[in-house]
Amino acid sequence: METYSIDEQFLDVTGSVTLYGSAEEIARKIQHNVELSTGMLSRIGIGPTKVLAKTATDNFAQKRPEGIFQLNATNIERDLWPLPVSNMFMVASRMTARFTMQGLRTIGDIAKLELPVF
């Protein structure tokens, strides 16, 4: 577990799925235990990286009644790419303005860019 802020943590469950079930099952168990212990609801994003897990929480899990959302290879292009660049993790107003000036308005616009070869 890695603490990100007072109310956010990253948890790598890769080695736990054989014991506790899929990442979504583990997320539901965590939510249940948090609610029993604190009376508070929690939102959980699941992804192959910390950035995608955080993005899943901020953009999708908070808007779902079950409070869980998983970003993975099957839905990144469909669900994540249409979002505005301002929804990217760590992209604030100045960076959003720079992207917009370059004609990059969505996360997908950035994802489709070809990487330079040096």
C-alpha positions as CSV (number, residue, x, y, z in Angstrom):
1,M,0.0,0.0,0.0
2,E,1.2,3.5,-0.8
3,T,-0.4,6.5,0.7
4,Y,-1.2,9.3,-1.8
5,S,-3.1,11.7,0.5
6,I,-4.9,11.6,3.8
7,D,-7.9,9.8,2.1
8,E,-6.3,8.1,-0.9
9,Q,-4.1,5.1,-1.2
10,F,-2.7,2.9,-3.9
11,L,-2.9,-0.8,-3.4
12,D,-1.3,-3.4,-5.6
13,V,-3.4,-6.5,-5.4
14,T,-1.6,-8.5,-8.1
15,G,-0.4,-11.1,-5.7
16,S,-3.7,-11.3,-3.8
17,V,-6.2,-12.3,-6.5
18,T,-5.6,-16.1,-6.1
19,L,-6.5,-15.7,-2.4
20,Y,-9.2,-13.0,-2.4
21,G,-10.7,-13.0,-5.9
22,S,-10.6,-10.5,-8.7
23,A,-9.6,-6.8,-8.3
24,E,-13.3,-5.9,-8.3
25,E,-14.1,-8.5,-5.7
26,I,-11.3,-7.2,-3.5
27,A,-12.5,-3.6,-4.0
28,R,-16.0,-4.6,-2.9
29,K,-14.6,-6.3,0.2
30,I,-12.5,-3.2,1.0
31,Q,-15.5,-0.9,0.5
32,H,-17.6,-3.1,2.8
33,N,-14.9,-3.1,5.6
34,V,-14.4,0.7,5.3
35,E,-18.1,1.3,5.6
36,L,-18.4,-1.1,8.6
37,S,-15.5,0.5,10.3
38,T,-16.2,4.2,9.6
39,G,-19.7,4.4,8.3
40,M,-18.3,6.1,5.2
41,L,-18.7,5.2,1.6
42,S,-15.5,4.8,-0.5
43,R,-14.8,4.9,-4.2
44,I,-12.3,2.7,-5.8
45,G,-10.6,2.9,-9.2
46,I,-8.9,-0.1,-10.7
47,G,-6.2,0.0,-13.4
48,P,-3.0,-1.5,-14.6
49,T,-1.1,1.6,-13.3
50,K,-1.5,4.0,-10.4
51,V,-2.3,6.8,-12.8
52,L,-5.0,4.8,-14.5
53,A,-6.4,3.7,-11.2
54,K,-6.6,7.3,-10.0
55,T,-8.1,8.3,-13.3
56,A,-10.7,5.6,-12.9
57,T,-11.6,6.8,-9.4
58,D,-11.8,10.5,-10.3
59,N,-13.6,10.3,-13.6
60,F,-15.8,7.2,-13.3
61,A,-16.1,5.5,-9.9
62,Q,-17.3,8.6,-8.2
63,K,-20.2,8.7,-10.6
64,R,-21.3,5.1,-10.3
65,P,-23.7,3.9,-7.5
66,E,-21.4,0.9,-6.7
67,G,-18.4,3.3,-6.5
68,I,-16.0,1.0,-8.4
69,F,-14.7,1.4,-12.0
70,Q,-11.9,-0.5,-13.8
71,L,-9.9,1.0,-16.7
72,N,-8.2,-1.6,-18.8
73,A,-7.2,-2.4,-22.3
74,T,-10.8,-3.2,-23.2
75,N,-12.3,0.1,-22.3
76,I,-9.6,2.8,-22.2
77,E,-10.2,4.0,-25.8
78,R,-14.0,3.9,-25.4
79,D,-14.3,5.5,-21.9
80,L,-11.2,7.5,-21.3
81,W,-10.2,8.9,-24.7
82,P,-13.3,11.1,-25.2
83,L,-12.7,13.0,-21.9
84,P,-11.3,16.5,-22.1
85,V,-7.5,16.8,-21.4
86,S,-8.4,18.7,-18.2
87,N,-9.6,15.4,-16.8
88,M,-6.1,13.9,-17.0
89,F,-4.4,13.3,-13.7
90,M,-2.0,16.2,-12.9
91,V,-3.1,18.4,-15.8
92,A,-4.2,21.8,-14.5
93,S,-5.4,24.9,-16.3
94,R,-2.0,26.0,-17.7
95,M,-1.3,22.6,-19.2
96,T,-4.8,22.3,-20.5
97,A,-4.4,25.7,-22.3
98,R,-1.2,24.5,-23.9
99,F,-2.7,21.3,-25.1
100,T,-5.7,23.2,-26.4
101,M,-3.5,25.7,-28.3
102,Q,-1.9,22.7,-30.0
103,G,-5.4,21.4,-31.0
104,L,-5.3,18.6,-28.4
105,R,-8.7,18.8,-26.7
106,T,-9.3,15.2,-25.6
107,I,-7.2,12.5,-23.9
108,G,-7.6,10.5,-27.0
109,D,-6.0,13.3,-29.1
110,I,-2.9,13.0,-26.9
111,A,-3.0,9.2,-26.9
112,K,-3.0,9.1,-30.7
113,L,0.1,11.2,-31.0
114,E,3.1,9.5,-32.5
115,L,6.1,9.4,-30.2
116,P,9.3,10.9,-31.6
117,V,12.2,8.6,-32.3
118,F,15.6,9.8,-31.2
